[in-house]
Amino acid sequence: MHIYFLGICGTAMGNAALLMRSLGHTISGADTGAYPPMSTALHTAGVRVLEGWDAARLSALAPDLVVIGNATSRGNPEIEELLETRRTPCVSLPELLRTQLLNRRRNLVVGGTHGKTTTTCLAAMLLRAAGADTGWLVGGIPRDLPSGAAAGVDGGPFVIEGDEYDSAFFDKRGKLIQYLPTVLALNNAEFDHADIFRDLDDVLRTFAHATRVVPRNGAIVANGDDAALARILADVTWCPVIRVGTGPDNDARITHFAEGADGARFTLAWRGTPWGSIHWAPPGLFNARNAAIAATAAATLLHPATPAALPLAALAAFQGVRRRQEQLLDTPALTVLEDFAHHPTALALTLASLRQRHPRHHIHAAFEPRSNTTTRSLMQSALVDALAHADSIWLAPVHSAQKLPPGERLDTHAMARELGLRGRRAHAADSHEALLDALRKATTTAAATQTPQLVVFFTNGAFGGIIPRFATAPQT
């Protein structure tokens, strides 16, 4: 079957395209503004990626099925052609996966506001290390798996990242509801995706709907320290609920967490019995919790009667996911990182961890307001609070600012003034090029003080293409 992906360069769409290709299908697709690492992965695999939209190409390609990503909508010429002619069946990404793959697997679905990609990779890695012939699909480029997607075997385990965001312009259900979970892992719940959710209660409604499709012989593995999740888990009576966290009431408990220049250490126990001690590279308690939830969910899928039988040794070598606290440059004078974080909570936790790891460094946080939540003014105060964990803050222009009325738009210049009042050096740039020039000058000047500099770029996009230029060009 020839499957055409409309919006193929999104991380989930791209990895799904690679997954369908591994199952023997012919794959092509189109997108705009493709950028690494997904564009690189698709081209390396020989997938034909077409730039831009052209209704006429559908007749020329004659695909058997079109998968419509949730970033495309009415007004797209290819969508209009598909709706008018009805020559080719169209499905959302979740429908494709549910009907072509997930209905034959025991699925571990990872949901939550933060940490989904990392937790999905961890669970798949642990299952592989335990000898399971597992499949997986992650919304990123993993370092510890051969690829972002693999089919596994019919009837076997399958680990998939379950986004709460809607499925397509014609299907407003959250993706994770459609992924047929045997085990549903929920990392946390906060307000996000302000373009489709009204408030936290609206987000929780989607998570609650997802819990209702877990079978009675499955389980929900959840962050037991998260007060928002506790609100929906209290009503679950149809399947076991297994809690993971630092508090004493959790089934799987994280203790003795410590972090320093040589990495992080923590221990994990299962209902009071030691399970393992971990020393690894990923930063922060938030990543330790990701690991604990991944291990507990994987163990519940593989060894439901004896979860602690799952070995944890593989965690020590975990390298993480591209663009998640990814180190791009490391010299005595300058360290450069890139991170996908864009929610205030994720920004604050990452910066706090970097402070523990690099206590002598002057920390620069370069932030691109790009998501449908952070481009809006509703999180402006929370973003200021989060970014104040850095010493210097560099604010990129608001992405697609013209799409929002000025009163609803994030005001980066007001943020810079507020951060200045808090004793931070803050600069709101009017272009990515201006930010790059100012950041280069600041880090070069600071180098003369003998204080090592750390720059972390926070973005869920390309940051105007300046990140690799800053990380590779001499700082002169």
N, C-alpha and C positions, 0 to 999 in steps of 0.2 A: 504494500500500500504506500502511496506517495502522500506524505503528511506535510502540509505547509503551515509554518508557524508565523502568525502575524504579531510581531513584537518579539522576535526570536532572541534578542540580545539581553533581555532581562535575565537575572541569574537563575530563577526558577524555570523560566521558559527555555533558556539555553541548555540547562542540564537535562530537562525533560526531552528536548530535541535529541541530545546525545544518547539518552536512555532508549528512546524509540529507535534510533539508528542501530543501537546494539542488538535490538530485537529483530532486526532484518528489514526495517522499513526504509524507504527512500525519503530523505529529509531535505527540505529547503525552507527558506523563510526570508522575512524582510524586517527592517527596523531603521530608525534614524539615529544618528549620533552614536554609533557603536563605539565602545572603548574597552580596553583590557580591564580585567583578565578574561571576561567571557568571550569577547570577539576573537581573542587569540585562541582560546580553547576550541571554538567552533571551526575556525579556519584550519587549525592543526588537524582536526578530525575529518577535514574534507567536506564539511557541510557548506552548501551554497548559501551565502548571505547576501541579499540584495539591499541596496541603499535606497531609503525613501519609499514612497507609496505610488503605485501605478495600477489602476484598475485593469488595464489591458493585459498585464502580465498573468492574471489568473487564467485567462483563456489560453495563453501560450503554454503555461506550465501544466494546466489541467490536473491539479491535485485531486486525490480521492477524498481528502478530509482537510479542513482548515481548523486550526486551533487558534482561538482569539485570546490574546493576553489582556489582562485587566488594565493595562496602561493605554489601550486603544479604545476609541469610542465612536459614537455616531459623528458623521462628518468626515471620517477617514474614507478616502475614495474606494479603497478595497472593501471595506465593510459595506459601503453603500451598494457596490456592485454585487456582493454576495447576497444582500437582502433583496435586491431587485430581481436578480435572475434566478435565485434559488437552485442553481445548477449543482452546487457543492455543499454537502453537509458541513455545519459549523458546530464546534463544541468549545466549552471553556477548558482550561488546563486541568482543573480537578475532575471534570467529567471524563476527559481522555484517560487520565491515570486510573480513575476508579473502574472504568469499563474495560480497559486494555491490560491492567496489571494488578491493581490492589485487591480486586475481588477474588484473587487466587492466593493471597498471602496473609500471613499473620503480621499485622502492621503495628509498628511503634510510631506514633504520631507525636511530634514535639511542638507544643504551642507555648505562647506567652509573649509578653511585650519585649523582653530582652533575652538574648542568649540562645535563640532557637538554632541558629546555624552551628554554633560551637557545640551545643548539646547534641545535635543530630550527628555531627562528625564523631564526637566522643562515643556515642552509643554504637554507631556502626563499627568503629575501631575496636571497641571492647568485644562486640559479638564476633568479629573476625578473629581476634586474638584467642577467643574461647573455642574456635573451631567451627563456628556456625557459617554456613554458606548463605550469608545475608545479602540482600540488596539494599540500596539506599538512593535517596535523592535529596541533595542539599541546595540551599540558595546561596552558593558561594563556591569558591575554589579551595578545596581542602588540601592540606600539606601531608596528611597522614593516610590518605586513601588514594588509590590509583587514579581516581577521577571524581568528578562531582556527582556521578550517577552510575549505578550498576544494577543489573536486573536481579541477580540472585537466582534462586530456583523456585519453581512452582510449589506452593505449600509451605515455603520457608519464611523466615522473618524478613521484614522490609522496614527500613527506618526512613521516615520522611519528615521534612520540616513543614509544619502546619501553620501557615499564616492565617491570622484572623481577618485580614483584609479581604474585600469581596472578590468574587471569582471572575467576573466579566461584566461588561456594560448591561448584559441581559440577565445576569445571575448575581444577585446581591448577597448571597450566603457567603459566610467566611469559608475559606478553603478547607480549614481543618475539619469542618463538619462533614465534608464529603469524602474524607480519606479512610473511612472504615477502620477506626482504631481498635485493635485488640487491647493495647496498652496506650493510654493517653498520658503524656507527660506535660505538666504545666509549670513553667518556670516562675512566673510572676504575672501580675496584672496591674497595669497603669493606664491612664488615659493617653491615647495616641491616635493617629490617623484622624485628625480633626475634620478632614474633608468628608468622612462617611459616618463617624460616630459623634454623637452629641456630647457625651460625657462618659465618666467611668462606668456608670450603670449600664450604658449602652454597650460598652465593650464587654462587660461581664455577662450581658445577655448572650452574646455570641459564644463565650466560653461555656456558659451553662448549657447552651444547645449542644455543644460538642460533647459534654459529659453524658448527655442523654443517649448517644449512639454507641457508648461502650457496652459490650455484652456482659452478661453476668459472669461468664468465665474469663473475663478480662480484668483490667484494673486501671485505676487512675493513680498516677504517681505525681505528687504535687509538692510545691514549696510550702512546707508547713509553717514557715515563719511569715508568710504573706497574708496580711489581714484581709485584703480584698478577695483573694481566692477563698479564704475561710468562709466568706459569705455565701458562695455558691456550693462549696463542698459540703456544707452542713445539711443540705437537702438531698444528698446522694445516698440512696438506699439500695440501688439495683446492682452494684458491683463494689468490690473492695476499694477503699481509698488508702493509699500508702503515702505517708508524709515524710518529707526530707528537709533537714535544716539544722540549725545550731541549737534550737531549744530542746529542753529535756523530754518533751512530749512527742518528739518525732520518732518514727520507726527507724529511719537511717539518720544518724546524727554525726555532724561535722564538729570536731573538737580540736583544740590546740593549733588553731590557725596562726601562722606567723609568716612574715614576708620580709625579704631583704634583697641585697644585691645579687645573691646567689639563687634566687627563686623563691617559691612559696612552699610551705610545709603544712600538712594537716593530717588528721586521722579520721577514719570513718568507721563507725560501729553499726551493727545491725541488731536492734532491740537489745542493747546492752552488751552484745558480744563483739569483740574486736573483729573488724573486717580487713583493714589494711591501713598502712601509713604511706603517705604520698609525698614525694619531693619532686616538684616539676617546675617548668619555666613559666607557664601562663600567670599573669598578674591577678591579684585581688581575690577577696573572699567570694566575689560574684562568680569567678571562674571555678573556684573550688565547689561552689553550689551547683554550677552547671555539671561538673564532673560527678558529683554525688547523685544528682537526679538522673544523669545518663546511665551511671552504673546500676542504680536501683531499678530503672525502667528496663534496661537490657536484661538484668538478672530476673526480673519478674516475668519477662517474655520467655526466657530460656530455662530458668530454674524456679518456677513459682513457689515451690514448697521450701526451697533452701536458697534464697537470694544470695547469701554470703558465699555461696560456692563459686560465684563468678570471680575469676582472678582479676586483680586490679593492677598488676605489674606493668601493663602496657601504658598506663597513664604517665609513667615517668618520662616516656619519650615523646609525648604529645607535643607537636609543633604548632598546632592551631590552624587557622583559616586565613587565606590571603585577605588583606585589608582589615584584619582584626588585630589591633596592636602589632602590626607588621613592621619590623625594623628594616628601614631602607638604607641607612647609613649609620656607622658606628665608628667614630674616631675619638681620640682623647678630648678634642675641642668641641665636637658637634655630633649629636645623635639625632636622627630623624626617624619618626614613626608615622605610619598612616593608620587610621582607625575609622571604622564604619559607624561609630557611635554618633547619634544625632538627637537622641532624647536627653533632656536635662539630667535624669538619673544616671544614665550610662556615661555621660560626660563627667559628672561629678565623681563617680566611682573609679573611672579610669584615671582621672587626674590625681585622685587621692592615692591610688596604687602607684602611679609613677613617682609621686613624692616619696613614697617608702622605698622604691627601688633606686631612685637617683637623688639622694638627699643633698648632694653638693651642687646639683645642676640648677641653672636658671631655666625655668620651664616656660616655653612659649606655646600657647594653644591657638592654632589657626582654625577657625570654624566657618564652614560654609552653610548658611541656612538654606536648605534645599528641600526637605521633606514637606509634605502637605500640612504638617503640624508646626514645624519650626519656622516656616515662612510667615506664620500668623503671629499677631501680637499677644495672643492669649497665653503664651508661655514665655513672654519676654522677661519677666521677673525671675522665673525659675532658671532660665538660661544664664542670666547675670549671676545668680547664686552659684550655679555650677561652674561657670568659667572663672569665677573668682578664685578657684583652687589653683589657677596658674599664676605665674608672676607677670607675664605679658600676654595680652590677648589681641589677636588679629582677626577682624571680622570681614569676611568676604561679602560682596553684594548679595542681596536676597534674590534667590533664583526665581525667574519668571515673575518679577515684582509687579509687572503691569497687569497681571491677572487678578490682583487683589486691590480693593479700594484702599487708599492711604490710611484710613482709620482702622483697618483690619490687618495691616501689614506690619511685620516686625520692623522696628526702628533701630537699626544698628548704630546710628550716630548717638541716639539717646542711651543705648547700652554702653557705648564707649565712655560717655560722660559719667554714667553711674559707676562703672568700674574704676574710673579715675578717682571718684570720690572715695572709693574703698581702698585707695592706695595702690592700685594696679596700673601698669602701663597698658593702655588700650587704644587701638587704632581701627576705625571703620573705613575701609577702602571703598572707593567708587568703582574699581575694576580689579580683576584678578591680577593684571599686570602691575598695577600700582601696589597691590599687597605684596607681590613677589619682590619688587624693588625695595620696598620699605623693610621687609623681613630680612632680606639679604644684608642691607646696610646695618640693621640692628644687631644681627648675629656676628657680623664681621667686626663691628665696633666693640661688642662685648668680649670678643676673643682676646682683645688686648688686656682685659682685666684678669686673665687667668682663670675665670669662672667658666666651667664647661657649660655648654648650651644644649638644651633638649627642645626640639621642635616636634610637636605632634599635630598632624593635619586631621581634623575631624570632618568627614563628609560621607554622604551616601551617594555621591556622584563622582564627577571627574575633577572637581575643583579647578575648572578652567584649564586643565592640563598643566598646571604649574608644579605639581608635586614632584614628578620625576625630574623636572628641570632644576628645582631647588636641591634635590637630594644628590644630583650627579654633577652639577656645575661647581667649579671652585668658588668658595665664598670669598670673593675679593671685592 
